[in-house]
Amino acid sequence: MVLKDSILMVISSLILIVCVLVGVAFM
């Protein structure tokens, strides 16, 4: 369960980073 939670956290962090990069690229 702990492993699944950490993987979920990593995925959401990556999505957040991608969103920021896309936002900066289109600015």
Protein Blocks (a to p, Z undefined) as FASTA:
>chain_A
ZZmmmmmmmmmmmmmmmmmmmmmmmZZ
